[in-house]
Amino acid sequence: MAELLEMPISDHDKSHVRGAMTIPNIVAFLTASTPWSSAAVMGASLASRYGSVLTGCYVDPMLRDFSVLDVESTMHALGCDDVLFSTPTAADFTLFANQNGVAKTNWAAVQADVGSAITQLAAWHDLAVVESDMMEANELLTFLTHLLWACRLPCVLLPKLCTVSSSFERIVIGWNGSPQATRAIHAAMPFLLDAKEVWILDGTDEDGDHNADLPKFDPYRFLAQHGVTAHQRRIDGDVAIVGGALIWEAQQLRADLFVLGAFSHSRLRERVAGGVFRCMLENAKIPMLLQH
């Protein structure tokens, strides 16, 4: 990955944080400039709204043809001094971000070893923005597995043909009582505090608490303690159809953001069998905030 370039903007141009909670650092994985791809637009919109430093990370099309695990061995034979790709410049990105109200930016370009590049960026960022059509489905799942599972970085995943807006007025939360779903709610707090309407699609077992000795997280109480009123809608937990049911319910509620815990099962089982996460990944029509 190329040297990270910081491009500060004058105090006069700094945006004001409108949300009740800031997101210090956002990284947007970009696929195009002129015009800038949806991740760049969403990243700039979020960074302006939440007072964030925005890092633009350009991922060249050549690297998008490989899974994260394959890239290092594929690119290893190329010399460090080779000019591999033609990428947008830091100045172009800074100008774009500045025009969209972002006060401070960083710039990076992935040239080899995507896994290590993601790990490095995730270490100091609080949120990632990723386009669902950035790679083919299987390779995107590998990319997100590394981002969410290995790096534990929450991610806003944008659907194809996304209408970009950082104003998430109606938010739907997929809740199954898992630690992943709990962390997803925690990661989504800046958005939940700004939302006009929050719904929890509750698929927990009504027969009782199977971990009675553990501290219990009550999402309704947690959100209420922060001034967020969440409405409940029960949903059956049949794993074979629950992904489609969640999408249908979100559409009925006219949601513009879905909050979901990723990889509730083991990583191997999730990769082989698919499950809710993969169903949502392939079929959701609105942005999703994912966290493992």
C-alpha positions in Angstrom: 0.0 0.0 0.0 1.3 3.4 -0.9 2.3 5.9 1.8 -0.7 7.4 3.5 -1.0 11.1 2.7 -2.7 13.5 5.0 -4.3 16.5 3.3 -5.5 19.1 5.9 -8.0 21.7 5.1 -8.1 25.2 6.6 -10.2 25.9 9.8 -12.5 28.1 7.8 -13.7 25.1 5.8 -14.2 22.7 8.7 -17.7 21.2 8.9 -19.8 21.3 12.1 -20.8 18.1 13.7 -24.6 17.9 13.5 -25.1 14.5 15.1 -25.2 13.8 18.9 -22.1 11.6 18.6 -19.0 11.8 16.4 -17.3 9.1 14.3 -13.6 10.0 14.6 -12.2 8.2 11.5 -13.9 6.7 8.5 -12.2 4.7 5.7 -14.0 4.5 2.3 -12.9 1.8 -0.1 -13.1 3.4 -3.5 -13.4 1.9 -6.9 -13.7 4.9 -9.2 -13.2 8.7 -9.6 -14.6 11.0 -12.3 -17.2 10.5 -11.1 -16.4 9.2 -7.7 -17.9 5.9 -6.7 -20.7 5.5 -4.2 -18.4 4.7 -1.3 -16.6 8.0 -1.8 -19.8 9.9 -1.8 -21.3 8.1 1.2 -17.9 8.4 3.1 -17.8 12.1 2.4 -21.4 12.5 3.4 -20.9 10.7 6.7 -17.6 12.4 7.5 -19.2 15.8 7.0 -22.2 14.9 9.1 -20.2 13.3 12.0 -17.1 15.4 12.0 -14.8 12.6 10.8 -11.4 12.4 9.3 -12.0 10.6 6.0 -9.5 8.2 4.4 -10.0 7.3 0.8 -8.5 4.0 -0.1 -8.4 3.2 -3.8 -8.6 -0.5 -4.7 -7.4 -1.1 -8.3 -9.6 -3.3 -10.5 -6.8 -5.8 -11.0 -6.9 -6.5 -7.2 -10.6 -6.7 -7.2 -10.3 -9.8 -9.4 -8.8 -11.8 -6.5 -9.9 -12.8 -3.0 -8.1 -11.2 -0.1 -6.3 -14.5 0.6 -5.1 -14.9 -3.0 -3.8 -11.4 -3.6 -0.5 -11.6 -1.7 0.7 -14.7 -3.6 -0.5 -13.4 -6.9 1.2 -10.0 -6.6 4.4 -11.2 -4.8 6.4 -11.6 -8.0 6.1 -7.9 -8.9 8.9 -5.7 -7.9 8.4 -3.0 -5.2 9.4 -0.3 -7.7 7.1 -1.4 -10.5 4.4 1.2 -11.5 1.4 -1.1 -11.2 -1.6 1.0 -11.5 -3.0 4.4 -12.5 -4.8 5.7 -9.5 -6.6 8.9 -8.6 -4.4 11.4 -6.8 -4.6 12.5 -3.2 -5.2 16.1 -4.3 -8.2 15.0 -6.4 -9.7 13.2 -3.4 -9.1 16.1 -1.1 -10.7 18.5 -3.5 -13.8 16.2 -3.8 -14.0 15.8 0.0 -13.6 19.5 0.7 -16.3 20.3 -1.8 -18.6 17.9 0.2 -17.9 19.5 3.6 -15.1 17.2 4.9 -12.5 19.0 6.9 -9.6 16.5 6.9 -8.6 13.7 4.7 -6.1 10.9 4.2 -5.3 9.0 1.0 -4.0 5.5 0.3 -3.9 3.1 -2.7 -3.7 -0.6 -2.4 -1.1 -2.0 -4.7 -0.5 -5.5 -3.1 -1.4 -7.6 -0.1 -4.9 -6.4 0.4 -5.3 -8.3 3.7 -2.4 -6.5 5.3 -3.6 -3.1 3.9 -7.1 -3.7 5.4 -5.6 -4.7 8.8 -3.4 -1.6 8.9 -6.3 0.7 8.0 -8.7 -1.0 10.4 -6.3 -0.4 13.3 -7.1 3.3 13.6 -10.5 3.7 11.9 -13.9 3.5 13.4 -16.0 2.7 10.4 -15.5 1.4 6.8 -17.7 2.1 3.8 -17.7 -0.6 1.1 -19.6 -1.1 -2.2 -21.4 -4.4 -2.7 -20.4 -4.5 -6.4 -16.7 -3.8 -5.6 -16.0 -7.5 -6.2 -17.8 -10.7 -7.2 -20.0 -12.1 -4.5 -17.6 -14.8 -3.2 -14.6 -12.5 -3.2 -16.6 -9.7 -1.5 -17.5 -12.2 1.2 -13.8 -13.0 1.7 -13.1 -9.2 1.8 -15.8 -8.6 4.4 -14.8 -11.7 6.4 -11.4 -10.2 6.9 -12.7 -6.7 7.6 -15.4 -7.8 10.0 -14.1 -11.1 11.5 -10.4 -10.5 11.7 -10.2 -6.7 12.1 -13.6 -6.2 13.9 -14.2 -3.0 12.0 -17.9 -2.1 11.6 -18.8 -1.6 8.0 -21.5 0.3 6.0 -22.2 -1.9 3.0 -23.8 -0.1 0.1 -26.1 -2.0 -2.3 -25.9 -1.8 -6.0 -27.6 1.3 -7.5 -27.4 3.0 -4.1 -29.0 6.4 -3.6 -26.5 7.9 -1.3 -27.7 9.8 1.8 -26.2 9.9 5.3 -29.5 10.8 6.8 -30.8 7.5 8.1 -34.2 8.4 9.3 -35.7 4.9 9.6 -33.4 2.3 11.0 -34.2 -1.4 11.3 -32.1 -3.6 13.6 -31.9 -7.4 13.2 -31.8 -8.8 16.7 -31.2 -12.4 17.7 -29.6 -11.9 21.2 -26.0 -12.7 19.9 -22.9 -10.8 20.9 -22.5 -9.9 17.2 -25.9 -8.2 17.1 -25.1 -6.4 20.4 -21.9 -5.0 18.9 -23.7 -4.0 15.8 -26.2 -1.9 17.9 -23.2 -0.3 19.7 -21.5 0.5 16.5 -24.6 2.1 15.1 -25.2 4.4 18.0 -24.3 7.7 16.1 -27.0 6.8 13.5 -29.5 5.6 16.0 -29.3 8.8 18.0 -30.1 10.8 14.8 -32.9 8.5 13.5 -36.5 9.5 13.6 -37.7 5.9 13.9 -36.0 2.8 15.1 -37.4 -0.7 14.8 -36.1 -4.0 16.2 -36.9 -7.1 14.2 -36.8 -9.5 17.2 -36.0 -13.1 16.4 -34.9 -14.2 19.9 -36.2 -17.4 21.5 -39.3 -16.7 23.4 -39.0 -19.9 25.5 -36.5 -18.3 27.8 -32.9 -17.3 28.4 -30.4 -20.1 27.8 -27.6 -18.2 29.4 -29.3 -17.1 32.6 -26.0 -16.8 34.5 -24.5 -14.3 32.1 -25.1 -10.5 32.1 -28.2 -9.8 30.0 -28.2 -7.1 27.3 -31.6 -5.7 26.7 -31.5 -3.7 23.5 -34.7 -1.8 24.3 -33.4 -0.7 27.7 -30.0 0.1 26.3 -31.4 2.4 23.6 -33.9 4.0 26.0 -31.0 4.9 28.3 -29.6 6.9 25.4 -32.8 8.6 24.5 -33.8 6.2 21.6 -37.2 4.7 21.6 -37.2 1.4 19.7 -40.3 -0.3 18.4 -40.5 -4.1 18.4 -41.6 -6.4 15.6 -41.4 -10.2 16.2 -40.0 -12.4 13.5 -39.7 -16.1 13.2 -36.2 -17.5 13.4 -36.2 -20.2 10.7 -32.6 -19.9 9.5 -33.5 -21.0 6.0 -35.8 -18.1 5.3 -35.0 -15.5 7.9 -32.7 -13.4 5.6 -35.5 -13.0 3.1 -38.0 -12.2 5.9 -35.7 -9.5 7.3 -35.4 -7.9 3.9 -39.2 -8.0 3.4 -39.8 -6.5 6.8 -37.3 -3.7 6.2 -39.0 -2.8 3.0 -42.4 -2.7 4.7 -41.0 -0.3 7.3 -39.5 1.8 4.6 -36.1 1.6 6.3 -33.0 3.3 4.9 -30.5 1.5 7.0 -30.3 -2.1 8.3 -28.2 -2.9 11.4 -27.1 -6.5 11.5 -24.6 -8.7 13.3 -22.4 -10.6 10.8 -21.2 -14.2 11.1 -23.4 -15.5 14.0 -22.2 -19.0 13.3 -18.6 -20.1 12.9 -16.8 -18.5 10.0 -16.4 -21.9 8.2 -20.0 -22.7 8.5 -21.0 -19.3 7.4 -18.8 -19.4 4.3 -20.0 -22.9 3.3 -23.7 -22.8 4.2 -24.4 -19.1 3.5 -26.9 -18.1 6.2 -28.6 -14.8 7.0 -25.5 -12.7 6.4 -25.0 -14.0 2.8 -28.7 -13.7 2.0 -28.7 -10.1 3.2 -25.4 -9.4 1.3 -26.9 -10.6 -2.0 -30.4 -9.3 -1.8 -30.6 -6.2 0.5 -31.7 -3.0 -1.3 -30.6 -0.5 1.4 -27.3 0.2 3.1 -26.4 -2.2 5.9 -24.3 -1.5 9.0 -22.5 -4.8 9.7 -20.4 -5.7 12.8 -19.1 -9.0 14.0 
